[in-house]
Amino acid sequence: MTLNTFLDTCFLLFISVLFYLSIPIYPNKVVVVPQGSLKKVFFSLKDQGVDINALDVLFLRLMGMPKKGYIDMGDGALRKGDFLVRLIKAKAAYKSATLIPGESRYFFTQILSEI
């Protein structure tokens, strides 16, 4: 194997990985990531309808452990690379609601339903 063939192979592999990470996927607006191993995270995302496979688990293993909890993915399509980065670096999707003492339960539940 000559050096030229080796460099061509490395270049094709690099281009293939870039193409794979640019494939669009359509995840749910909020994805639930459980605490545990990457295998548990993989099966949880698969059950939620996210198009993920063993190669994505390999990329997650190289990039780091995903955050646990509810993760906001936004609306619309994401590139597969952006999805994996959001799994690792995103913060949990939480909203705050303030309960004012003396306010009736009816109004408080109305505020919660708007969130």
C-alpha positions in Angstrom: 0.0 0.0 0.0 1.5 3.3 -1.0 1.3 6.5 0.9 -0.9 8.0 -1.8 -3.5 5.2 -1.4 -3.4 5.5 2.4 -4.0 9.3 2.2 -6.8 8.8 -0.3 -8.5 6.3 2.0 -8.2 8.6 5.0 -9.6 11.5 3.0 -12.6 9.3 1.8 -13.2 8.2 5.4 -13.1 11.8 6.6 -15.6 12.9 3.9 -17.9 10.0 4.7 -18.0 10.9 8.4 -18.7 14.5 7.6 -21.5 13.5 5.3 -23.0 11.1 7.9 -23.0 13.9 10.6 -24.8 16.3 8.2 -27.8 13.9 7.6 -31.0 15.7 8.8 -33.1 14.0 11.5 -36.4 15.1 13.0 -36.4 14.5 16.8 -39.2 15.4 19.2 -39.1 18.9 20.6 -38.2 17.6 24.0 -36.1 14.4 24.4 -35.9 12.5 27.6 -32.5 11.1 28.4 -32.3 8.6 31.3 -29.5 8.3 33.7 -27.2 5.4 33.1 -25.0 3.8 30.5 -24.9 4.8 26.8 -26.7 1.5 26.0 -29.6 2.6 28.1 -29.6 6.1 26.5 -29.5 4.5 23.1 -32.5 2.3 23.7 -34.4 5.2 25.3 -33.9 7.4 22.3 -34.8 4.6 19.9 -38.1 4.1 21.8 -38.8 7.8 21.5 -38.6 7.6 17.7 -35.2 9.2 17.2 -33.2 7.9 14.2 -30.1 6.7 16.0 -27.8 3.7 15.5 -24.6 2.1 16.8 -22.4 4.5 14.9 -24.0 7.4 16.8 -23.3 5.6 20.1 -19.6 5.4 19.0 -19.6 9.1 18.3 -21.2 9.8 21.7 -18.6 7.6 23.4 -15.9 9.7 21.7 -17.5 13.0 22.5 -18.6 12.4 26.1 -21.6 11.3 28.2 -25.0 12.9 27.4 -26.8 15.0 30.0 -29.7 13.3 31.8 -33.2 14.7 32.0 -35.5 16.6 29.6 -33.4 18.2 26.8 -35.0 20.8 24.5 -34.1 20.1 20.8 -36.0 23.0 19.3 -38.3 22.8 16.3 -37.6 21.4 12.9 -34.8 19.4 11.5 -31.4 19.0 13.0 -28.2 17.7 11.5 -27.1 14.5 13.2 -23.9 16.1 14.5 -25.9 19.0 16.0 -28.2 16.5 17.7 -25.3 14.7 19.3 -23.7 17.9 20.5 -27.0 19.0 22.0 -27.3 15.7 23.8 -23.9 16.4 25.4 -23.9 20.1 26.1 -27.6 21.1 26.4 -29.2 22.2 29.6 -32.5 20.6 30.8 -35.7 22.1 29.5 -37.4 23.6 32.5 -39.8 26.5 33.0 -40.5 28.3 36.3 -43.8 29.2 37.8 -44.4 31.3 40.9 -47.0 30.5 43.4 -48.3 33.6 45.1 -49.6 33.0 48.7 -53.4 33.4 48.8 -53.9 32.8 45.1 -56.5 30.1 44.5 -55.6 26.7 43.1 -57.7 27.4 40.0 -55.6 30.3 38.9 -52.3 28.5 39.7 -53.4 25.5 37.5 -54.3 27.9 34.7 -50.8 29.4 34.9 -49.3 25.9 34.8 -51.4 24.9 31.8 -50.0 27.8 29.8 -46.4 26.7 30.3 
